[in-house]
Amino acid sequence: MGYDSIAWLPLALGLTALGLVLSYMAYKRRGLRPAMMGTAFSLLPIAAYLTGSIEMLWKIGAAIGQFGSGFVFSPMKWAGIGVTGLAIALFLAAGGRSRRRAAREARRAARGDRKGAAEGSSAPPALGKAKTAAGTQILPTERQRVPANRAPAATSAKGSRKSALPDDDDMKDIEDILRKRGL
């Protein structure tokens, strides 16, 4: 059965008319919006006929059918699928190895930075403010704020080392706010 053996105009007009009747019924039951959507879908069959899209879709379907029927019983084509699968597996394996190598090098570089910072640096690497998952800031600890070349003074009877810290009004304000909120 070919494309020319089917009467496409009556078929397209019949589908459009049926869709318009169903759209009118949808308008009565559900309102304007569903009816407008139904009308839009109802006009598609006649639009496909008038633009020649039905013939194009018929030819595409016939080509896919011929390819599929020739494909099912051909050992040569199944071998082609096996080779394609092997090629995809090799691409994926090669991409994964390069990503793992980049991650390994990044870890080594980070370890080297940490070792260099621990040996030759005067300030700890985590001296800034860190973000938590909730978006709040964690302030540096008192030990981190003390310069590395300056040893903390002896603690008082209460165990406070605040006398050894440099005076910083902003930090005192922040500490007061945190104490008031119980953090």
N, C-alpha and C positions, 0 to 999 in steps of 0.2 A: 504494500500500500504506500503510495507516494503522496507528496504534498498536494498535488493537483487533483487527487481523487477525493478529497474532502471538500465539502461546501463550507468554506470558512466564514463568509458573510452572514448566512443565516445562524450559524453557531455563535458568532460574536454578538449579533443582535439579540438572540435568545438569552444569552448569559447576561447581557446588559439589562434587558427588560426584566428578567427575574430578579436581578440585584436591585433595580429601582423599586419594584413592588415590595421586596423585603425591607428596603430602606424606609418606604412609606409606613410600613407596619411598625418599624422600630421608632419612627417619629411619634406615632400614636401612643406607643407603650412607654418609651424611655425618654423621649425629648429630642431636642434639636441636634445636640452634639453627636450622639450615636448615629442619627439619620444622615448627617453630613458626612461622617466617616464611611458609612455604608454606600452612599451615593458616589463618593470618590472611588471606592473599590469597584463599584458597579460599572463605572465608565472605562475601566482599564481594558476589558476585552475588545471593545469597539476601537479604542485608541490603538491597541496593538495591531488590529487588522488594518486600520487606515494608514499606519506608518510602515507596514511591511514587517513588523517585528515577529509576527507569527511564523512567517517563512524562515526568518533568520533562526529563531528558536528551534524550528523543525530540523533545519540543517545541522545545527549544533547537536541536537539530540541524536540524529542519525549518525553523525561522526563519532560520538561517544559510544553508541551501540556497536558500530563496526569495530572500533578499537577494542572494546570489551570482549566482543565475541572472538576476535583474532587473538586476544591476549590470554584467554582462559586456557586454551589448548596448545599454546606455543612454549616449548621448553626454553627456547632462546630468550623469550621475553621474561620468563621466570628467572633465568640466569642473570638477566639485566637488573631485575629487582634485587637479587642477592648482592650483586656488585654495588648497587646504589646503597643498600643497607650497610655494607662494609665501608664504603666511602664516608657515610654519615658518622659511623662509629669512630673512624679514624679522626675525622674533624673534631668530634666532641672530646676524644681522648687527648688530642694535641692541645686544644684550648684549655682543658682542665689542668694539664701539666704546666703550662705557662703561668696560669693564675696561681697555682700552688707555689711555683718558684718565686714569683713576685712577692707573695705573702711571706715566704720563708726569708727572703732577703730583707723585707721590711722588719721582720722580727729581729733579725741579726743586727740591723742598723739601730733599732731601738735599744737592744741590749748593749751595744757599743756606746750609745749616747749615755745610757744610765751608768755604765762603768766609768766613762770619762767624767761625768758630772760628780760621781761619788769620790773619785780620786783627786781631781784638780779644781773643782769648783768651790767657791766660797759660799754660795747660797744653794739651798736644795732646789731641785727642778720643779717641785710642785708648790712654788711659793705663791702663786696666784690664787684666785678664788675658783672653786670648783662648782659645777652645776650638778644638782641632783635631778632625779627623774621628774620630780614634781615642779621643777623650775625654781626652787629656792636656792639661795647661795650658802655655801659652807665657808665660813671664814677660816683663814689659816690659824693653826694652833699657836699657842704662845711660844713653844719651842721653835717653830719655824720662823717666827718674827724676830728672834734673837739672832744678831749677826753671828756668822760662824767663827769669826776671830775673837769674839767676846764670850767668855764663859759666864754662865748664870751665877748670880750671887747666892750666898747661902740662904736657905729658906728660913723664914721666921718660925715661931712656935706654931702658928696656924698652918704652915705649909705653903704659904703664898710666895710666888716668885715675881710678883708684879713690880717690886721695887727694882728688879734688874732690867725691866723692859724700858725702852725709850718712850718718852711721853708722846702720845698721839691722840689728839682730841677727837678725831673722827672715829677711831677705833673704840675709844671709851664710850662715845655716844652709841655706837652700834652694840657694844656689849651691854649697855644699860637697857636698850630696847629689847635685846634678846632675853635679858634677865627678867624684865617685866612680863614678857610673854611666856616665860617658863621654858625657854629653849636652851 
